[in-house]
Amino acid sequence: MDSNNMMNTRDCLQRAWNNSMELVRDFEMYSKNIDDSKVSSTFKKMAEEQGMMAHNLRELFNQYDSQQK
């Protein structure tokens, strides 16, 4: 956070990546613990899609972070 306690670009990217990774874990857990195969497969697909989003956010964070040094 910057001196005004505001989230800067780096903070936003890092937080979004962390939130995305948490959703991946949640969706994976749901897909493994739900008996309904349609719902389970939906959560599995969502975990995979969220994983790609998390990967993209991490790549963007790394690019941004390296430019700021």
PDB file of N, CA, C and O in Angstrom:
ATOM      1  N   MET A   1       0.844  -1.184   0.000  1.00  0.00           N
ATOM      2  CA  MET A   1       0.000   0.000   0.000  1.00  0.00           C
ATOM      3  C   MET A   1       0.884   1.239   0.000  1.00  0.00           C
ATOM      4  O   MET A   1       1.995   1.225   0.530  1.00  0.00           O
ATOM      5  N   ASP A   2       0.389   2.285  -0.587  1.00  0.00           N
ATOM      6  CA  ASP A   2       1.171   3.505  -0.626  1.00  0.00           C
ATOM      7  C   ASP A   2       1.009   4.277   0.687  1.00  0.00           C
ATOM      8  O   ASP A   2       0.342   3.821   1.616  1.00  0.00           O
ATOM      9  N   SER A   3       1.624   5.436   0.738  1.00  0.00           N
ATOM     10  CA  SER A   3       1.632   6.209   1.985  1.00  0.00           C
ATOM     11  C   SER A   3       0.251   6.684   2.420  1.00  0.00           C
ATOM     12  O   SER A   3       0.066   7.043   3.582  1.00  0.00           O
ATOM     13  N   ASN A   4      -0.710   6.694   1.522  1.00  0.00           N
ATOM     14  CA  ASN A   4      -2.076   7.109   1.865  1.00  0.00           C
ATOM     15  C   ASN A   4      -2.968   5.923   2.193  1.00  0.00           C
ATOM     16  O   ASN A   4      -4.192   6.052   2.235  1.00  0.00           O
ATOM     17  N   ASN A   5      -2.354   4.762   2.427  1.00  0.00           N
ATOM     18  CA  ASN A   5      -3.090   3.525   2.692  1.00  0.00           C
ATOM     19  C   ASN A   5      -4.019   3.141   1.545  1.00  0.00           C
ATOM     20  O   ASN A   5      -5.061   2.521   1.759  1.00  0.00           O
ATOM     21  N   MET A   6      -3.638   3.507   0.342  1.00  0.00           N
ATOM     22  CA  MET A   6      -4.391   3.142  -0.853  1.00  0.00           C
ATOM     23  C   MET A   6      -3.666   1.979  -1.527  1.00  0.00           C
ATOM     24  O   MET A   6      -2.438   1.903  -1.507  1.00  0.00           O
ATOM     25  N   MET A   7      -4.432   1.091  -2.114  1.00  0.00           N
ATOM     26  CA  MET A   7      -3.820  -0.019  -2.834  1.00  0.00           C
ATOM     27  C   MET A   7      -3.269   0.501  -4.156  1.00  0.00           C
ATOM     28  O   MET A   7      -3.962   1.182  -4.911  1.00  0.00           O
ATOM     29  N   ASN A   8      -2.010   0.166  -4.419  1.00  0.00           N
ATOM     30  CA  ASN A   8      -1.431   0.541  -5.697  1.00  0.00           C
ATOM     31  C   ASN A   8      -1.602  -0.613  -6.690  1.00  0.00           C
ATOM     32  O   ASN A   8      -2.184  -1.645  -6.357  1.00  0.00           O
ATOM     33  N   THR A   9      -1.101  -0.433  -7.886  1.00  0.00           N
ATOM     34  CA  THR A   9      -1.270  -1.439  -8.935  1.00  0.00           C
ATOM     35  C   THR A   9      -0.694  -2.779  -8.512  1.00  0.00           C
ATOM     36  O   THR A   9      -1.331  -3.815  -8.697  1.00  0.00           O
ATOM     37  N   ARG A  10       0.504  -2.768  -7.946  1.00  0.00           N
ATOM     38  CA  ARG A  10       1.156  -4.007  -7.503  1.00  0.00           C
ATOM     39  C   ARG A  10       0.304  -4.721  -6.462  1.00  0.00           C
ATOM     40  O   ARG A  10       0.107  -5.934  -6.540  1.00  0.00           O
ATOM     41  N   ASP A  11      -0.197  -3.972  -5.494  1.00  0.00           N
ATOM     42  CA  ASP A  11      -1.042  -4.557  -4.446  1.00  0.00           C
ATOM     43  C   ASP A  11      -2.301  -5.186  -5.030  1.00  0.00           C
ATOM     44  O   ASP A  11      -2.701  -6.281  -4.633  1.00  0.00           O
ATOM     45  N   CYS A  12      -2.918  -4.486  -5.975  1.00  0.00           N
ATOM     46  CA  CYS A  12      -4.144  -5.009  -6.601  1.00  0.00           C
ATOM     47  C   CYS A  12      -3.869  -6.304  -7.352  1.00  0.00           C
ATOM     48  O   CYS A  12      -4.638  -7.260  -7.248  1.00  0.00           O
ATOM     49  N   LEU A  13      -2.776  -6.338  -8.108  1.00  0.00           N
ATOM     50  CA  LEU A  13      -2.422  -7.556  -8.842  1.00  0.00           C
ATOM     51  C   LEU A  13      -2.143  -8.712  -7.887  1.00  0.00           C
ATOM     52  O   LEU A  13      -2.593  -9.837  -8.108  1.00  0.00           O
ATOM     53  N   GLN A  14      -1.399  -8.423  -6.828  1.00  0.00           N
ATOM     54  CA  GLN A  14      -1.068  -9.474  -5.866  1.00  0.00           C
ATOM     55  C   GLN A  14      -2.318  -9.990  -5.159  1.00  0.00           C
ATOM     56  O   GLN A  14      -2.484 -11.196  -4.978  1.00  0.00           O
ATOM     57  N   ARG A  15      -3.175  -9.091  -4.772  1.00  0.00           N
ATOM     58  CA  ARG A  15      -4.407  -9.504  -4.088  1.00  0.00           C
ATOM     59  C   ARG A  15      -5.321 -10.303  -5.020  1.00  0.00           C
ATOM     60  O   ARG A  15      -5.902 -11.310  -4.616  1.00  0.00           O
ATOM     61  N   ALA A  16      -5.443  -9.851  -6.259  1.00  0.00           N
ATOM     62  CA  ALA A  16      -6.274 -10.568  -7.232  1.00  0.00           C
ATOM     63  C   ALA A  16      -5.724 -11.969  -7.474  1.00  0.00           C
ATOM     64  O   ALA A  16      -6.492 -12.926  -7.571  1.00  0.00           O
ATOM     65  N   TRP A  17      -4.397 -12.097  -7.573  1.00  0.00           N
ATOM     66  CA  TRP A  17      -3.779 -13.409  -7.769  1.00  0.00           C
ATOM     67  C   TRP A  17      -4.064 -14.311  -6.568  1.00  0.00           C
ATOM     68  O   TRP A  17      -4.447 -15.469  -6.736  1.00  0.00           O
ATOM     69  N   ASN A  18      -3.879 -13.788  -5.371  1.00  0.00           N
ATOM     70  CA  ASN A  18      -4.143 -14.583  -4.162  1.00  0.00           C
ATOM     71  C   ASN A  18      -5.606 -15.021  -4.094  1.00  0.00           C
ATOM     72  O   ASN A  18      -5.894 -16.175  -3.775  1.00  0.00           O
ATOM     73  N   ASN A  19      -6.521 -14.115  -4.389  1.00  0.00           N
ATOM     74  CA  ASN A  19      -7.947 -14.461  -4.380  1.00  0.00           C
ATOM     75  C   ASN A  19      -8.263 -15.519  -5.426  1.00  0.00           C
ATOM     76  O   ASN A  19      -9.057 -16.428  -5.184  1.00  0.00           O
ATOM     77  N   SER A  20      -7.641 -15.393  -6.579  1.00  0.00           N
ATOM     78  CA  SER A  20      -7.852 -16.358  -7.655  1.00  0.00           C
ATOM     79  C   SER A  20      -7.379 -17.750  -7.237  1.00  0.00           C
ATOM     80  O   SER A  20      -8.065 -18.744  -7.477  1.00  0.00           O
ATOM     81  N   MET A  21      -6.221 -17.812  -6.619  1.00  0.00           N
ATOM     82  CA  MET A  21      -5.681 -19.100  -6.172  1.00  0.00           C
ATOM     83  C   MET A  21      -6.587 -19.728  -5.109  1.00  0.00           C
ATOM     84  O   MET A  21      -6.769 -20.946  -5.081  1.00  0.00           O
ATOM     85  N   GLU A  22      -7.143 -18.902  -4.247  1.00  0.00           N
ATOM     86  CA  GLU A  22      -8.064 -19.413  -3.228  1.00  0.00           C
ATOM     87  C   GLU A  22      -9.312 -20.007  -3.880  1.00  0.00           C
ATOM     88  O   GLU A  22      -9.812 -21.044  -3.443  1.00  0.00           O
ATOM     89  N   LEU A  23      -9.810 -19.352  -4.918  1.00  0.00           N
ATOM     90  CA  LEU A  23     -10.969 -19.887  -5.637  1.00  0.00           C
ATOM     91  C   LEU A  23     -10.639 -21.212  -6.317  1.00  0.00           C
ATOM     92  O   LEU A  23     -11.470 -22.120  -6.342  1.00  0.00           O
ATOM     93  N   VAL A  24      -9.443 -21.326  -6.863  1.00  0.00           N
ATOM     94  CA  VAL A  24      -9.028 -22.596  -7.478  1.00  0.00           C
ATOM     95  C   VAL A  24      -9.109 -23.709  -6.446  1.00  0.00           C
ATOM     96  O   VAL A  24      -9.683 -24.765  -6.711  1.00  0.00           O
ATOM     97  N   ARG A  25      -8.541 -23.477  -5.280  1.00  0.00           N
ATOM     98  CA  ARG A  25      -8.567 -24.491  -4.213  1.00  0.00           C
ATOM     99  C   ARG A  25      -9.998 -24.823  -3.799  1.00  0.00           C
ATOM    100  O   ARG A  25     -10.345 -25.992  -3.630  1.00  0.00           O
ATOM    101  N   ASP A  26     -10.822 -23.797  -3.639  1.00  0.00           N
ATOM    102  CA  ASP A  26     -12.220 -24.021  -3.253  1.00  0.00           C
ATOM    103  C   ASP A  26     -12.957 -24.844  -4.300  1.00  0.00           C
ATOM    104  O   ASP A  26     -13.621 -25.825  -3.965  1.00  0.00           O
ATOM    105  N   PHE A  27     -12.846 -24.452  -5.561  1.00  0.00           N
ATOM    106  CA  PHE A  27     -13.555 -25.152  -6.630  1.00  0.00           C
ATOM    107  C   PHE A  27     -13.078 -26.594  -6.762  1.00  0.00           C
ATOM    108  O   PHE A  27     -13.883 -27.493  -7.008  1.00  0.00           O
ATOM    109  N   GLU A  28     -11.774 -26.821  -6.598  1.00  0.00           N
ATOM    110  CA  GLU A  28     -11.256 -28.196  -6.649  1.00  0.00           C
ATOM    111  C   GLU A  28     -11.846 -29.032  -5.520  1.00  0.00           C
ATOM    112  O   GLU A  28     -12.263 -30.171  -5.728  1.00  0.00           O
ATOM    113  N   MET A  29     -11.875 -28.452  -4.323  1.00  0.00           N
ATOM    114  CA  MET A  29     -12.429 -29.166  -3.178  1.00  0.00           C
ATOM    115  C   MET A  29     -13.906 -29.481  -3.410  1.00  0.00           C
ATOM    116  O   MET A  29     -14.355 -30.595  -3.139  1.00  0.00           O
ATOM    117  N   TYR A  30     -14.657 -28.505  -3.910  1.00  0.00           N
ATOM    118  CA  TYR A  30     -16.076 -28.739  -4.182  1.00  0.00           C
ATOM    119  C   TYR A  30     -16.249 -29.857  -5.203  1.00  0.00           C
ATOM    120  O   TYR A  30     -17.113 -30.719  -5.042  1.00  0.00           O
ATOM    121  N   SER A  31     -15.436 -29.846  -6.246  1.00  0.00           N
ATOM    122  CA  SER A  31     -15.586 -30.848  -7.306  1.00  0.00           C
ATOM    123  C   SER A  31     -15.337 -32.258  -6.786  1.00  0.00           C
ATOM    124  O   SER A  31     -15.903 -33.221  -7.304  1.00  0.00           O
ATOM    125  N   LYS A  32     -14.503 -32.379  -5.777  1.00  0.00           N
ATOM    126  CA  LYS A  32     -14.176 -33.697  -5.221  1.00  0.00           C
ATOM    127  C   LYS A  32     -15.157 -34.151  -4.150  1.00  0.00           C
ATOM    128  O   LYS A  32     -15.251 -35.344  -3.862  1.00  0.00           O
ATOM    129  N   ASN A  33     -15.888 -33.210  -3.558  1.00  0.00           N
ATOM    130  CA  ASN A  33     -16.754 -33.549  -2.427  1.00  0.00           C
ATOM    131  C   ASN A  33     -18.243 -33.539  -2.739  1.00  0.00           C
ATOM    132  O   ASN A  33     -19.060 -33.817  -1.860  1.00  0.00           O
ATOM    133  N   ILE A  34     -18.605 -33.226  -3.970  1.00  0.00           N
ATOM    134  CA  ILE A  34     -20.020 -33.157  -4.338  1.00  0.00           C
ATOM    135  C   ILE A  34     -20.405 -34.424  -5.084  1.00  0.00           C
ATOM    136  O   ILE A  34     -19.715 -34.850  -6.010  1.00  0.00           O
ATOM    137  N   ASP A  35     -21.513 -35.017  -4.672  1.00  0.00           N
ATOM    138  CA  ASP A  35     -21.970 -36.274  -5.270  1.00  0.00           C
ATOM    139  C   ASP A  35     -22.579 -36.101  -6.656  1.00  0.00           C
ATOM    140  O   ASP A  35     -22.458 -36.991  -7.498  1.00  0.00           O
ATOM    141  N   ASP A  36     -23.217 -34.993  -6.898  1.00  0.00           N
ATOM    142  CA  ASP A  36     -23.873 -34.742  -8.180  1.00  0.00           C
ATOM    143  C   ASP A  36     -22.803 -34.552  -9.263  1.00  0.00           C
ATOM    144  O   ASP A  36     -22.016 -33.608  -9.197  1.00  0.00           O
ATOM    145  N   SER A  37     -22.775 -35.437 -10.248  1.00  0.00           N
ATOM    146  CA  SER A  37     -21.702 -35.414 -11.252  1.00  0.00           C
ATOM    147  C   SER A  37     -21.724 -34.156 -12.117  1.00  0.00           C
ATOM    148  O   SER A  37     -20.669 -33.653 -12.505  1.00  0.00           O
ATOM    149  N   LYS A  38     -22.910 -33.647 -12.419  1.00  0.00           N
ATOM    150  CA  LYS A  38     -22.995 -32.430 -13.232  1.00  0.00           C
ATOM    151  C   LYS A  38     -22.414 -31.235 -12.480  1.00  0.00           C
ATOM    152  O   LYS A  38     -21.642 -30.452 -13.035  1.00  0.00           O
ATOM    153  N   VAL A  39     -22.792 -31.108 -11.223  1.00  0.00           N
ATOM    154  CA  VAL A  39     -22.282 -30.002 -10.403  1.00  0.00           C
ATOM    155  C   VAL A  39     -20.781 -30.178 -10.172  1.00  0.00           C
ATOM    156  O   VAL A  39     -20.015 -29.217 -10.249  1.00  0.00           O
ATOM    157  N   SER A  40     -20.374 -31.402  -9.892  1.00  0.00           N
ATOM    158  CA  SER A  40     -18.964 -31.691  -9.666  1.00  0.00           C
ATOM    159  C   SER A  40     -18.118 -31.333 -10.885  1.00  0.00           C
ATOM    160  O   SER A  40     -17.061 -30.714 -10.752  1.00  0.00           O
ATOM    161  N   SER A  41     -18.580 -31.719 -12.064  1.00  0.00           N
ATOM    162  CA  SER A  41     -17.810 -31.417 -13.275  1.00  0.00           C
ATOM    163  C   SER A  41     -17.804 -29.919 -13.572  1.00  0.00           C
ATOM    164  O   SER A  41     -16.839 -29.398 -14.131  1.00  0.00           O
ATOM    165  N   THR A  42     -18.878 -29.232 -13.199  1.00  0.00           N
ATOM    166  CA  THR A  42     -18.910 -27.778 -13.369  1.00  0.00           C
ATOM    167  C   THR A  42     -17.854 -27.122 -12.493  1.00  0.00           C
ATOM    168  O   THR A  42     -17.132 -26.235 -12.949  1.00  0.00           O
ATOM    169  N   PHE A  43     -17.759 -27.551 -11.234  1.00  0.00           N
ATOM    170  CA  PHE A  43     -16.741 -26.995 -10.348  1.00  0.00           C
ATOM    171  C   PHE A  43     -15.336 -27.348 -10.825  1.00  0.00           C
ATOM    172  O   PHE A  43     -14.418 -26.537 -10.694  1.00  0.00           O
ATOM    173  N   LYS A  44     -15.159 -28.528 -11.368  1.00  0.00           N
ATOM    174  CA  LYS A  44     -13.846 -28.912 -11.894  1.00  0.00           C
ATOM    175  C   LYS A  44     -13.451 -27.991 -13.042  1.00  0.00           C
ATOM    176  O   LYS A  44     -12.316 -27.518 -13.106  1.00  0.00           O
ATOM    177  N   LYS A  45     -14.386 -27.743 -13.938  1.00  0.00           N
ATOM    178  CA  LYS A  45     -14.127 -26.843 -15.066  1.00  0.00           C
ATOM    179  C   LYS A  45     -13.834 -25.429 -14.566  1.00  0.00           C
ATOM    180  O   LYS A  45     -12.937 -24.757 -15.076  1.00  0.00           O
ATOM    181  N   MET A  46     -14.592 -24.986 -13.574  1.00  0.00           N
ATOM    182  CA  MET A  46     -14.372 -23.653 -13.013  1.00  0.00           C
ATOM    183  C   MET A  46     -12.988 -23.547 -12.379  1.00  0.00           C
ATOM    184  O   MET A  46     -12.332 -22.511 -12.491  1.00  0.00           O
ATOM    185  N   ALA A  47     -12.542 -24.614 -11.712  1.00  0.00           N
ATOM    186  CA  ALA A  47     -11.206 -24.622 -11.111  1.00  0.00           C
ATOM    187  C   ALA A  47     -10.142 -24.473 -12.192  1.00  0.00           C
ATOM    188  O   ALA A  47      -9.178 -23.726 -12.026  1.00  0.00           O
ATOM    189  N   GLU A  48     -10.323 -25.186 -13.297  1.00  0.00           N
ATOM    190  CA  GLU A  48      -9.356 -25.096 -14.398  1.00  0.00           C
ATOM    191  C   GLU A  48      -9.335 -23.696 -15.004  1.00  0.00           C
ATOM    192  O   GLU A  48      -8.267 -23.142 -15.265  1.00  0.00           O
ATOM    193  N   GLU A  49     -10.507 -23.132 -15.225  1.00  0.00           N
ATOM    194  CA  GLU A  49     -10.591 -21.783 -15.796  1.00  0.00           C
ATOM    195  C   GLU A  49     -10.004 -20.745 -14.845  1.00  0.00           C
ATOM    196  O   GLU A  49      -9.294 -19.833 -15.267  1.00  0.00           O
ATOM    197  N   GLN A  50     -10.308 -20.895 -13.565  1.00  0.00           N
ATOM    198  CA  GLN A  50      -9.783 -19.960 -12.572  1.00  0.00           C
ATOM    199  C   GLN A  50      -8.269 -20.112 -12.460  1.00  0.00           C
ATOM    200  O   GLN A  50      -7.558 -19.137 -12.216  1.00  0.00           O
ATOM    201  N   GLY A  51      -7.783 -21.332 -12.638  1.00  0.00           N
ATOM    202  CA  GLY A  51      -6.340 -21.570 -12.632  1.00  0.00           C
ATOM    203  C   GLY A  51      -5.643 -20.809 -13.746  1.00  0.00           C
ATOM    204  O   GLY A  51      -4.557 -20.263 -13.548  1.00  0.00           O
ATOM    205  N   MET A  52      -6.265 -20.772 -14.916  1.00  0.00           N
ATOM    206  CA  MET A  52      -5.704 -19.998 -16.034  1.00  0.00           C
ATOM    207  C   MET A  52      -5.718 -18.504 -15.713  1.00  0.00           C
ATOM    208  O   MET A  52      -4.770 -17.784 -16.026  1.00  0.00           O
ATOM    209  N   MET A  53      -6.783 -18.056 -15.097  1.00  0.00           N
ATOM    210  CA  MET A  53      -6.858 -16.646 -14.710  1.00  0.00           C
ATOM    211  C   MET A  53      -5.777 -16.323 -13.678  1.00  0.00           C
ATOM    212  O   MET A  53      -5.127 -15.280 -13.756  1.00  0.00           O
ATOM    213  N   ALA A  54      -5.591 -17.219 -12.716  1.00  0.00           N
ATOM    214  CA  ALA A  54      -4.563 -17.018 -11.695  1.00  0.00           C
ATOM    215  C   ALA A  54      -3.179 -16.974 -12.343  1.00  0.00           C
ATOM    216  O   ALA A  54      -2.343 -16.143 -11.990  1.00  0.00           O
ATOM    217  N   HIS A  55      -2.950 -17.874 -13.289  1.00  0.00           N
ATOM    218  CA  HIS A  55      -1.669 -17.900 -14.003  1.00  0.00           C
ATOM    219  C   HIS A  55      -1.433 -16.570 -14.724  1.00  0.00           C
ATOM    220  O   HIS A  55      -0.343 -16.003 -14.646  1.00  0.00           O
ATOM    221  N   ASN A  56      -2.444 -16.083 -15.417  1.00  0.00           N
ATOM    222  CA  ASN A  56      -2.319 -14.814 -16.143  1.00  0.00           C
ATOM    223  C   ASN A  56      -2.065 -13.644 -15.197  1.00  0.00           C
ATOM    224  O   ASN A  56      -1.261 -12.762 -15.497  1.00  0.00           O
ATOM    225  N   LEU A  57      -2.746 -13.638 -14.064  1.00  0.00           N
ATOM    226  CA  LEU A  57      -2.519 -12.579 -13.075  1.00  0.00           C
ATOM    227  C   LEU A  57      -1.103 -12.637 -12.526  1.00  0.00           C
ATOM    228  O   LEU A  57      -0.466 -11.601 -12.334  1.00  0.00           O
ATOM    229  N   ARG A  58      -0.611 -13.840 -12.273  1.00  0.00           N
ATOM    230  CA  ARG A  58       0.752 -13.994 -11.752  1.00  0.00           C
ATOM    231  C   ARG A  58       1.775 -13.509 -12.774  1.00  0.00           C
ATOM    232  O   ARG A  58       2.741 -12.833 -12.419  1.00  0.00           O
ATOM    233  N   GLU A  59       1.562 -13.853 -14.038  1.00  0.00           N
ATOM    234  CA  GLU A  59       2.459 -13.385 -15.099  1.00  0.00           C
ATOM    235  C   GLU A  59       2.459 -11.858 -15.162  1.00  0.00           C
ATOM    236  O   GLU A  59       3.518 -11.238 -15.256  1.00  0.00           O
ATOM    237  N   LEU A  60       1.292 -11.267 -15.112  1.00  0.00           N
ATOM    238  CA  LEU A  60       1.169  -9.812 -15.151  1.00  0.00           C
ATOM    239  C   LEU A  60       1.840  -9.186 -13.933  1.00  0.00           C
ATOM    240  O   LEU A  60       2.536  -8.178 -14.054  1.00  0.00           O
ATOM    241  N   PHE A  61       1.634  -9.779 -12.769  1.00  0.00           N
ATOM    242  CA  PHE A  61       2.272  -9.296 -11.542  1.00  0.00           C
ATOM    243  C   PHE A  61       3.791  -9.343 -11.684  1.00  0.00           C
ATOM    244  O   PHE A  61       4.474  -8.373 -11.357  1.00  0.00           O
ATOM    245  N   ASN A  62       4.323 -10.467 -12.169  1.00  0.00           N
ATOM    246  CA  ASN A  62       5.778 -10.608 -12.327  1.00  0.00           C
ATOM    247  C   ASN A  62       6.331  -9.572 -13.301  1.00  0.00           C
ATOM    248  O   ASN A  62       7.380  -8.980 -13.047  1.00  0.00           O
ATOM    249  N   GLN A  63       5.636  -9.352 -14.409  1.00  0.00           N
ATOM    250  CA  GLN A  63       6.077  -8.347 -15.380  1.00  0.00           C
ATOM    251  C   GLN A  63       6.063  -6.956 -14.759  1.00  0.00           C
ATOM    252  O   GLN A  63       7.018  -6.192 -14.902  1.00  0.00           O
ATOM    253  N   TYR A  64       4.992  -6.639 -14.080  1.00  0.00           N
ATOM    254  CA  TYR A  64       4.861  -5.323 -13.463  1.00  0.00           C
ATOM    255  C   TYR A  64       5.918  -5.134 -12.381  1.00  0.00           C
ATOM    256  O   TYR A  64       6.554  -4.083 -12.301  1.00  0.00           O
ATOM    257  N   ASP A  65       6.100  -6.156 -11.553  1.00  0.00           N
ATOM    258  CA  ASP A  65       7.043  -6.078 -10.440  1.00  0.00           C
ATOM    259  C   ASP A  65       8.472  -5.892 -10.942  1.00  0.00           C
ATOM    260  O   ASP A  65       9.234  -5.124 -10.355  1.00  0.00           O
ATOM    261  N   SER A  66       8.844  -6.582 -12.016  1.00  0.00           N
ATOM    262  CA  SER A  66      10.212  -6.466 -12.536  1.00  0.00           C
ATOM    263  C   SER A  66      10.453  -5.096 -13.176  1.00  0.00           C
ATOM    264  O   SER A  66      11.587  -4.617 -13.184  1.00  0.00           O
ATOM    265  N   GLN A  67       9.424  -4.468 -13.705  1.00  0.00           N
ATOM    266  CA  GLN A  67       9.561  -3.138 -14.307  1.00  0.00           C
ATOM    267  C   GLN A  67       9.728  -2.055 -13.247  1.00  0.00           C
ATOM    268  O   GLN A  67      10.294  -0.997 -13.519  1.00  0.00           O
ATOM    269  N   GLN A  68       9.240  -2.318 -12.051  1.00  0.00           N
ATOM    270  CA  GLN A  68       9.266  -1.313 -10.990  1.00  0.00           C
ATOM    271  C   GLN A  68      10.584  -1.289 -10.224  1.00  0.00           C
ATOM    272  O   GLN A  68      10.813  -0.397  -9.407  1.00  0.00           O
ATOM    273  N   LYS A  69      11.440  -2.255 -10.483  1.00  0.00           N
ATOM    274  CA  LYS A  69      12.715  -2.320  -9.740  1.00  0.00           C
ATOM    275  C   LYS A  69      13.807  -1.576 -10.446  1.00  0.00           C
ATOM    276  O   LYS A  69      14.937  -1.530  -9.959  1.00  0.00           O
TER     277      LYS A  69
END
